[in-house]
Amino acid sequence: MNRRIAAALAALVIAAPLAAQQALPPATTVAAASLGEWRTLPTEAYRGKRDSISFVDQNHGWYGTGAGDLFATTDGGMTWQKIASRPGTFVRAVGFIDRLNGFIGNIGTDYYPGVTDTTPLYRTRDGGRTWEAVDTGAVSIKGVCAIDILTVKRIYQGELKPRTVIHAAGRVGGPTGILRSTDGGKTWTVIDMTAQAGMILDVKFFDELTGLVFAATNADPQQAEGLVLRTKDGGKTWREVYRSGRKLELIWKASFPAGGDIGYATVQSYDAERATQLVIRSDDKGKTWHEIEMAQDKTARQFGIGFISKDVGFVGTAAGGFGTKDGGKTWERAPIARAANKFQTVATQAGVRVYAIGTEVQAIDLAAPPSN
């Protein structure tokens, strides 16, 4: 069953070579025209969907590919340099703490053809040029689909000290588990999630103890229902907070802008006859969820999602992008390349920049959202 969903994904996201400095056609939709224009960044051609992008500021960022390549930019994506290559590794997730320290997640073996690397998570201390396997002892997980990095502050000997909490979770097609570190990656624990979910596609923590996983009930996509689980004790116990109730569905990616109470997630459907495409929204930091209709389009299978505020956000689909300015009440087509799998927002001097990565790497500059 794993190969079936992998084949379906691959068929949807075959990409043509990317043109350097390619300009998008003038935007005509409300979501694109009134907010700004997406521009395609010059990248090395890649046949397929690239899955993850990570920026630590408006200039320094990284992305990886299923061919095991890691690229870096120091100028906001205008130019990219291949800084590492590990054939046999499928770079599924990338998360950096700062310009030197970061983590690279590998999908693992027995899912995609050609993947031979069994190490689920790597750490880099030199900006991605060299990688070291994360040591979790005798127990680990099969592969990583998402990395969440959170900086919290704790009182230590009378001073408020920063503390970096890292979660790396996976995977599509199962089996499921989470790697967890509360000390910036020095030590790790492994959370076995096989009893709670069949697949894990994304992870989000609000503090050291409170977090969510975005998942499916079954490793077999024909039996899977979309699932969101919530923990209040750092992953020791989990509570189901959303289940789609429909087969052939996964909850793919999520977005909580500025770590606030309001968040969204994509409902990815593999029902070829289903035209209704849904997004789910939470107004209480993931405790409860409700469904929002995004489109009536059989071809618009959803992937990534990125909101810059509680109202303004984008979704990537197999048919291109969608955008909303009113918290999902209405949606318009947006000129985002097919299968945008990950969005990230970074602050700029003029406002914010949103990056999207899928069959292409793109960016849009927007005014800063209201603080409330």
C-alpha positions in Angstrom: 0.0 0.0 0.0 2.9 2.4 0.6 4.1 2.1 -3.0 0.5 2.9 -4.2 0.4 6.2 -2.5 4.0 7.0 -3.5 3.2 6.3 -7.1 0.1 8.5 -6.9 2.2 11.3 -5.5 4.9 10.9 -8.0 2.5 11.0 -10.9 1.1 14.3 -9.7 4.3 16.3 -9.2 6.5 15.6 -12.2 8.2 19.0 -12.9 9.6 20.5 -16.0 13.1 22.2 -15.7 12.9 25.5 -14.0 13.9 28.7 -15.9 16.3 31.1 -14.2 14.7 34.4 -13.2 11.4 33.2 -14.8 8.7 35.9 -14.4 5.2 34.9 -13.6 2.3 36.2 -15.7 0.5 39.2 -14.3 -1.8 38.1 -11.5 -5.5 38.4 -12.1 -7.0 36.8 -9.0 -7.9 38.6 -5.8 -5.5 36.6 -3.7 -2.6 37.4 -5.9 -3.3 40.8 -7.4 -4.2 42.6 -4.1 -1.5 41.0 -2.0 1.4 41.0 -4.4 3.0 38.8 -7.0 4.7 35.4 -6.6 8.1 35.2 -8.3 9.9 32.0 -9.3 13.5 31.8 -8.0 16.3 30.4 -10.1 17.1 26.9 -8.9 18.8 23.7 -10.3 16.3 21.7 -12.3 14.6 18.9 -10.4 12.2 16.4 -11.7 9.6 16.1 -8.9 8.3 17.8 -5.8 10.8 19.4 -3.4 9.5 19.1 0.1 11.0 21.5 2.6 12.6 24.9 2.9 14.1 26.6 6.0 15.1 30.3 6.4 16.6 31.7 9.6 16.5 35.3 8.4 15.6 37.1 5.2 18.9 36.1 3.5 20.0 32.7 4.8 18.0 29.6 3.8 18.2 26.0 2.7 16.2 23.4 0.8 16.7 19.7 -0.1 15.6 17.2 -2.7 14.8 13.6 -3.0 18.1 13.0 -4.7 19.9 13.8 -1.5 21.1 17.3 -2.4 21.1 20.2 0.0 21.1 23.8 -1.4 21.8 27.1 0.5 21.3 30.7 -0.2 22.8 33.8 1.4 20.8 36.4 -0.6 17.2 35.5 0.0 17.0 32.9 -2.7 18.2 35.0 -5.7 21.1 32.4 -6.0 21.5 28.9 -4.6 24.6 26.8 -4.1 24.6 23.0 -3.7 26.6 22.5 -0.5 26.1 18.8 0.1 25.0 15.7 -1.8 24.2 12.2 -0.3 22.8 9.9 -3.1 20.5 7.4 -1.5 19.1 9.9 1.0 15.7 11.5 0.4 15.7 15.0 2.1 12.1 15.3 3.2 12.5 17.9 5.9 14.9 20.7 6.7 15.0 22.8 9.9 17.7 25.3 10.9 18.2 27.0 14.3 20.7 29.6 13.0 23.1 30.1 10.2 25.3 27.1 11.3 23.1 24.7 13.2 20.3 22.7 11.7 18.7 19.3 11.0 18.0 17.3 7.9 15.3 14.7 7.9 15.4 11.6 5.6 12.3 9.7 4.5 14.0 6.4 5.1 14.0 3.1 3.2 11.2 0.8 2.0 9.1 3.6 0.6 10.6 5.5 -2.3 12.6 3.5 -4.9 16.3 4.3 -4.7 16.4 5.4 -1.1 19.1 3.4 0.7 19.9 5.6 3.7 18.4 4.3 6.9 19.4 7.3 9.1 16.2 9.3 9.8 17.8 12.5 11.1 21.1 14.3 10.6 22.6 17.3 12.4 24.8 20.0 10.8 27.0 22.4 12.7 28.5 24.2 9.7 25.6 25.5 7.7 24.8 22.2 6.0 28.1 21.3 4.5 28.7 18.3 6.7 26.2 16.1 8.4 26.4 13.8 11.4 23.7 11.2 12.3 21.6 12.1 15.3 22.3 9.4 18.0 19.1 8.2 19.7 20.7 5.0 21.0 19.3 1.6 20.2 15.8 2.9 19.4 14.9 5.3 16.5 12.2 5.9 14.0 11.9 4.8 10.3 11.9 8.2 8.7 11.1 11.9 9.0 8.5 14.0 7.2 8.5 17.1 9.4 10.8 19.1 11.7 9.6 21.6 14.3 12.0 23.9 16.0 10.8 26.0 18.9 12.8 28.4 21.1 11.4 28.8 24.7 12.8 30.5 27.8 13.3 29.0 31.2 14.6 30.4 34.5 18.0 29.0 35.2 19.9 30.2 38.3 18.0 33.4 38.5 18.3 34.2 34.8 15.9 33.8 31.8 17.8 31.4 29.4 16.7 30.4 25.9 16.0 26.7 25.3 15.6 25.0 21.9 13.0 22.3 21.6 13.1 20.1 18.5 10.7 17.5 17.2 11.2 15.4 14.1 8.3 13.2 13.1 7.2 10.7 10.5 6.4 9.2 8.3 4.1 9.0 5.3 3.2 5.3 4.8 4.3 4.6 8.4 5.6 3.4 10.7 5.1 6.4 13.0 7.3 8.0 15.7 8.8 11.3 17.0 12.4 12.2 17.9 12.3 14.8 20.7 15.1 17.0 22.1 14.6 19.7 24.7 18.2 20.8 24.9 19.0 21.9 21.3 19.8 18.4 20.0 22.3 17.3 22.7 20.1 14.5 23.9 17.1 12.8 22.4 14.1 10.6 23.3 12.0 8.5 21.0 8.2 8.6 21.1 6.6 5.5 19.5 3.4 6.6 17.8 2.4 3.3 16.2 -0.6 2.8 18.6 -1.9 6.4 17.8 -1.5 6.9 14.1 -0.7 5.1 10.8 1.1 8.0 9.3 2.5 11.3 10.6 3.0 14.1 8.1 3.5 17.2 10.2 4.3 18.3 13.8 3.8 21.5 15.7 4.6 22.4 19.3 3.6 25.6 21.1 5.7 25.1 24.2 7.8 22.3 25.7 4.7 20.3 26.6 1.8 21.3 24.3 1.9 20.1 20.7 0.0 18.6 17.7 0.7 15.9 15.1 -1.1 15.9 11.8 -1.6 12.4 10.6 -3.7 9.6 9.2 -5.4 6.8 11.1 -3.9 4.0 8.9 -0.7 3.3 6.9 -2.9 2.0 4.1 -4.2 5.1 2.2 -7.3 3.3 1.2 -8.3 2.9 4.8 -6.8 6.1 6.2 -8.9 8.9 7.7 -7.4 12.4 8.4 -6.3 12.7 12.0 -5.0 15.4 14.4 -3.7 14.4 17.8 -2.8 16.7 20.7 -0.5 16.3 23.7 -0.2 18.4 26.9 2.6 16.4 28.5 5.4 16.4 25.9 4.1 13.4 24.0 3.6 11.0 26.9 -0.1 10.9 26.1 -2.2 12.0 23.1 -5.8 12.9 22.6 -7.7 12.8 19.3 -9.0 16.3 18.4 -10.0 15.7 14.8 -10.9 12.8 12.6 -12.2 13.3 9.1 -14.5 10.3 9.0 -13.7 9.7 5.3 -11.4 7.1 3.8 -8.5 8.0 1.5 -7.6 11.1 3.5 -4.6 12.5 5.4 -3.9 15.7 7.2 -0.8 16.8 5.3 0.6 20.1 6.6 -0.4 22.8 9.2 0.2 26.5 9.8 -0.2 28.5 13.0 0.8 32.1 12.2 3.1 33.6 14.8 2.4 30.7 17.1 -1.1 32.0 17.8 -4.3 30.3 18.8 -5.7 30.2 15.2 -4.3 27.6 12.8 -5.1 25.7 9.7 -4.2 22.4 8.1 -4.7 20.7 4.7 -7.0 17.7 4.2 -5.3 15.7 1.4 -7.8 13.4 -0.4 -6.9 10.4 -2.6 -10.5 9.9 -3.6 -10.3 10.4 -7.4 -14.1 11.2 -7.5 -14.1 13.7 -4.7 -14.3 17.3 -6.0 -14.7 19.0 -2.6 -11.4 20.1 -1.2 -11.4 21.0 2.5 -9.1 22.8 4.9 -9.5 22.5 8.7 -9.3 25.5 11.1 -8.8 25.7 14.8 -9.4 28.8 16.9 -8.2 27.4 20.2 -4.6 26.2 19.6 -5.7 22.9 18.2 -8.1 21.8 20.9 -11.0 21.7 18.4 -11.3 21.9 14.6 -13.9 22.7 11.9 -13.9 22.1 8.2 -13.8 24.9 5.6 -14.4 24.3 1.9 -11.6 25.6 -0.2 -12.6 24.5 -3.8 -14.7 22.2 -5.9 -11.9 20.7 -8.1 -11.0 17.0 -8.4 -7.5 17.9 -9.5 -6.6 20.2 -6.5 -5.2 17.6 -4.2 -3.7 19.6 -1.3 -0.1 19.8 0.0 1.4 22.7 1.9 -0.3 25.6 3.7 1.1 28.9 5.0 -0.7 31.7 6.8 0.9 35.1 7.6 -2.0 36.1 9.9 -5.3 34.7 11.1 -6.9 35.8 7.8 -4.3 35.8 5.0 -2.8 32.5 3.8 -2.0 30.2 0.9 -2.5 26.5 0.0 -0.5 24.5 -2.5 -2.2 21.9 -4.5 -1.5 19.5 -7.4 -3.4 22.1 -9.6 -1.6 25.1 -8.4 -2.2 27.6 -5.5 -5.1 29.1 -3.7 -5.2 32.1 -1.4 -7.6 33.6 1.2 -7.8 37.1 2.8 -10.7 36.3 5.2 -9.7 33.3 7.2 -10.8 30.8 4.7 -14.4 32.1 4.1 -13.5 32.7 0.4 -10.6 31.4 -1.7 -9.2 32.5 -5.0 -6.6 30.9 -7.4 -3.1 32.1 -6.8 -0.1 31.8 -9.2 1.8 29.3 -7.1 3.5 26.4 -8.9 2.1 22.9 -8.6 2.5 20.8 -5.4 3.9 23.6 -3.1 4.6 21.4 -0.1 6.0 23.8 2.4 5.5 27.6 3.1 7.7 29.7 5.4 7.3 33.3 6.4 10.3 35.5 7.4 10.4 39.1 8.5 11.8 41.7 6.2 12.4 45.5 6.5 9.3 46.1 4.4 7.1 43.5 6.0 7.2 39.7 5.4 8.3 37.4 2.7 6.6 34.1 2.1 8.6 31.2 0.5 6.9 28.3 -1.2 8.6 25.1 -2.3 7.3 22.3 -4.5 7.9 21.8 -8.2 9.5 25.2 -8.0 10.9 27.6 -5.4 8.9 30.8 -5.2 8.5 33.9 -3.0 6.1 36.8 -2.4 6.7 40.0 -0.5 3.7 41.3 1.6 3.0 44.0 4.1 3.4 42.9 7.7 0.1 41.6 9.1 -1.6 43.3 12.0 -0.3 42.5 15.4 -3.7 41.4 16.7 
